[in-house]
Amino acid sequence: MTAAFATTYAQARQDFRAAATGRGAVQRTYPLPGGTGPDGGTLSVDTAYLGPPRPRRMLVAVCGTHGIEGFTGSACQTRILLGTDGGDGDGGGDSGGGDSEEFATAADRGLGILLVHALNPYGFAYWRRVNEDNVDLNRNFVDHAAPPHNDAYDRVHAALLDDSGAGPASPDFAARLHRLAGELGLRAFQEAVTHGQYRHHDGLFYGGRQPTRSHRILRAIVAEQIAGTPRVGYIDLHTGLGERGAGEAIFRGGRDPGAPDRARAWYGPGVTDSDAGSSSSTAIVGNTATAVADGLTAGEQLTAITLEFGTLPGAEVLLALCADNGLHLRLDPVAAFGSPDKQLIRAAFSPDGDELWRKQVLHRAREVFSQAVAGLAAVDA
């Protein structure tokens, strides 16, 4: 059963909070000031915590950093709370066993589990990867007084704007991107587009000019609920890159020299590294793990990964991103959300109707969460 995959942000939030209540988790809500969804409902980041008040080890799992990708991450978090893995059987609410029992035992051993739901609730609600200001939250954690400009993006920016008026399926637009990728080389083109850029507010992978509201909320969560924990494992749940249905564990942070080795020890030799060029993701700047690393003090260790679930081929994902960006440049948010063209980005980041994909995702998420719990339990044991 994969019913934990909601169809709206409001439903995902309701399901997550109900599951957290059923597990007896300590919950907090961080409203997005002034934010409302297309249905007029309020927007917020919600957290659920299981474990002792001051744990020595904590697993933190975040969903919705990239808005629409939150549908998958939310399903993973909710199934963890419900205690079913969703991998093979019908997943019929075995709340007394599976993940629930495993994580309850982990909590008894002094390990805390913090689930951060819908870090970018605006993008989640409006089916956008970015926030209300077109900011990519996973590029926003930088020094905005001296942002790391991506000069290579300047060359591709104009080509990425779907300004033809012919719609997202325009063959001329796709051909333009194909020619540019051929000129630069595929990897160089991907790096130019996705690394993060801080000059073009109407472009893709825009890191913003100041900390976003979600940025400030995450820093508050770190200060209030994570800081002071000696050992932290961090998993940021994403979709859109890599082999369809596979969950790639990408090393994303930890400032002590042993962090990469810990990640491989926990998650296996298949852990990839964007900075080393071994990942489906290019090297990026300003990711959310930066906020956790900034909130820890000397001697406190962070082991951070992105768990990335593949959906469509990269060219199709990029076309969906360009089309969605153009849609929101032309229309107000509510009108854009109601457009039939929204189905392109939905298919690229939250595939509907593919039960096999959903089962693969839930099964892999459970596996990685279990590896994180085991890894944390072994640290300084």
N, C-alpha and C positions, 0 to 999 in steps of 0.2 A: 504493500500500500504506500502511495506517495502523496497522500492527501495533505501533508504538511506544506506542500507548495501552494501558497496562496495566490490569488489572482489580483489582489489590490494591496497597497501598503496598509490600509486600515485593517484588512483581514489578517495580514501577516502579524501586525502589532497585537491584535486581539488574541491570536493563536499563541504567540510567544508569551504574552503576559499570563494567559490562562494556564499554560504549561508550567510557567515559573511558579505560579500560585500553587498548583497541584504538587509541586516538588518542595514547597516550603522555602523557596528561595527568597533572599532579601532583595527587594526591588527598589530602584530609584528611577525617577523620570527627570530628564533634562529637556524642557520645552525649547523649541526653536523659536526665538522671539519673533512675533509677527508673521510666522509662517503658517500657511493653510494649504491643504491639498486641493486638487481639482474638484473634490466633492464638498469643499468648504470646511473639512475637518482639520483639527489642529495637528501639528507635526512635532515629533519629539524623538530624542534618543533615549532608549530605555536600557537599563542594566538589570541583570539578575545574578545574584551571588550565592554560591553554595560553599560552605566550609567554615572554619573557625574564624573568630574576629581578627586575629593577627597571624596569618599563616606565614610559615617560612618559605613556602613554595606556592606559586600561583600560576594557573593556566588562564590566559586571557584570549578569548576568541571574539573577533569583530566581524560584523557583516554590514553590507550597505555602504562601504566607503565610496564605492562607485554606484550609488543610487540603485538603478535597476538590477544590478548584480545582486542586490540584497534579497531578491526572491529566493535564490538558491541558498545563500548563506543563512537566511532566516529559517528555511526548511531544515537545514543541518542543525542549527541551534535548537529548534523546537523539538526535533526528534531526539536529540541528546537529553533534553528535559523530560520528554515522554518516556524515554527508556527503551526505544526500539531502534534498530539500525536501518530498517527499510531496505535491506540488501536483497533478500531472496524470497522470504515468505510474504504473507499478506500484511505484516506489520500491524497486527490488530491490537495495538495498545497494551503490550506486555509491560505495564508500568512497574511490575515487581521485579524485573530482571534486566538483562542486557545492559545497556549503557547506564541506566539508573542505578543498578546495583553496583556496577563497577565504579562509578563516580562517587556514590555514597561511601564506599569503602575508601576511596582516595581521600575524601573529606575527613573520614575518621583518622586517617594517618597524618592529618595536619595540612593537607593540600587544599588550597582554595581554587574555585572555578568561577571566573567572572565572564559573563556573556554580555557583550555590548551590541545592542540591536539597532540597526538603521542609523549608522553614523552620519549618513547624508540622507535624512528623511525626505527632503525636497526632491532629490533625484529619484528616490524610491517611489514616491507618490506620483510623480509626473513621468515616470519611465524615461528618465534621463541618466546619463552616466555622470553628469556634472551637477553643480548646485545651481541656485537661482541666479548667480552671476556668471554662469558658464565656467566656473572654476573647477578644475580637477583636484579634489581634495587630496589625492595621493601624490600631488606635486606641490602642495601648499605649505609644507613644513620646512620653510627655508628662511634665511635672513632676507626679509623683503627690502631692507635698506641697501642690500647689495645682492640682488638675485643672480643665480647662475644662468646667465643668458645662453640660449641655444641658437647660435648663429646659423646652424644648418637649417633650422626650421624656417628662417626668413625666405629661403629659396623655394620651399614647397608650399608655403602658406596660401598663396593665391590659387594654386591648383587644387587645394583641398576644399575651397569654398564652392558649394553647389549653387552657383548663381545663374545657371543657364535658363531657369524657368521651365525646363522640360521635365522636371521631376527627378526623383532619386534613381529611376531606372534608365536614365538617359545613357545610351551607349557612348555618346561623345564624352561624357564625364568620365565613365569608366576607362575609356581609351586614353584619356588625358593622364590619369593616374598610372596606367600601365606604362605609358611612354616614359613618364618621369622616373618610375621605379627602374626601368631599363637603363636610363641614362646614369642614374646614381649607383645602381646595384641594389639588390633587394634588401640586404641587411643595412646598408647605409641609409636607404630610404626609410626603413622601419625606425632606425635610431633617430633620424632627423625628426620624424613625426612624433614619436612617443616619448622621447627623453624628458620632455617638459619644457615649456617656453613661457616667457613672462612679458612679452611685448605686444602680442596680438590678442586682445580681449574677445575678439569674435572668432578665434581659431580653435583648433583642437589641442587637447592636453595643456590647456592654459593654467598656469599655477597661481594666478591672481597677483594683486598688488599689496595685499594685506592679509592677515589671518582671517579666515572665514568664521562664521558662527559655529559651524561644526568643529573647526580647528580648536576654537576656544573651549568648546564643550569637552572634547577629548582631553585637552590639557587639564581641565577640571576633574575629569574622571581619574586621570593618572594621579593627580595630587591627592584626591580624596579616597581613592580605593586601591591604588597600586603602589604608590611610593612607600618605601620602608620595607618592602618585601625583598628578602635577600636573593631569591631565585625566581625569575619570571620567564615563562614560556608564552610566546605570542603567536597567534595564528590569525592572519587577515584573509578572509574568504572572498575569492574573486571568480569571475567567469570571463570567457572570451578568447583565451589564448591556449594554443597547444592542441594536442590530439583530442578529438571529441570524446567526452566522457571521462578522460583520464584526469586525475588530480595531481598536478605537478607541484612538488614541494620546492619552493624557491627560497634560498637563504636571503633574508632581508635585514638582518641586523643583530647587534650585540657588539659592543665596543671593545670588549676585552679580547686578547688574541686567541683565546680558546673557543670563541663563539662558533666559528664555522665547523670545527671538529665536533662540538657538542651537537650541532644540528645533524651532522651525518651520523653520529652515534645514535641519536634518537630516531631519526626517520629513514636511515639507511643510506647506502652509497649513491642512490639515485637522486639525492638532493642536488639541485642545480644552483648556479650562482650567476645572476645577471652581469655583475661586474667582471666576472671571469669569462663571459661569453658562452656559457654552457646552457643557458636557459632559453625558453621560447620568448621570454621577456628581454628587452634590452635594458641596459643600465638606466635607472631613473633617479631623480633627485626629489627630495621633499616628501618621502613616504611617511605613513602614519606611525611606523615603528620608531621614527625619530622622536616623536612626542614621548613615548615610553622611555627611550634611552635618556632623553633629557631629564626625565623626572626621577631617575634613579641616581643614587650617590655612588661614590667610589666603593668598590667591594661588592655591590649588588649587581647580579648578572642577568643579562637579557639574552634569550635565544629566540629569535624572531624568524618566522617564515611567512610567505604568501602561499596559500593553497589555491592553485589556479586550475579551474575546470574548463577544458576545451569545449567549444561549441561548433562554430562554422569555420571554414578556411579563412585565413587572415585577410585575403582580399575582400571577401564578402563582409567581414566584420568592419573593415575600414570604410567600405561603401556605406554601410548602415550608419556609422558614426558621422560621416560627411552629410548624409541625407538628413539625419536628425538635427545636426547643427544648422543646416540650411532651413529646415522646417521652423526652428525656433528663432532664427533671424528674421523670418518673414511674418510669423504669426505670434499672437500673445500666447502665454503658457497654456491656458485652458483650451483655446482653439487648436493649438498644436497637439495637445494631448488627445483631442478628439479626432484627429486626422487618421484616415486609414493607413497613411504612411508610417504611423507609429509601430505597425506590426514588424517593420524591418528591424528596428533596434530590439524589439522584444525577442525576435527569433535569434538575433545575434548574441544576446546576453542572458536570456531566460527562456529557453525553448519550451514551448507548450506541446503537450500531447505525445511526447517521446518518453514512454514509461521506462524503457531500458536505460536511457540516459539518466533519468532521475534516480533509478535504483543504483546505478553505478556511482553516482555522486554521493548518495547517502551512505552507501557501503564504504566508499573511500574516506569520507569525512569521519566516520566512526573509527576506521583504522588509524587515521592520523591523530585523532583526538586521543585514542588509547596509547599510541606511541608517545605522545607528549606527556601523558600522565605517568607512564612508565619511566620516561626519561627524567622527569622532575623528581620522581620518587627515588631514583638512583643517585641524584646529585647529593654529595656530602653525606650519603647514607652510612 
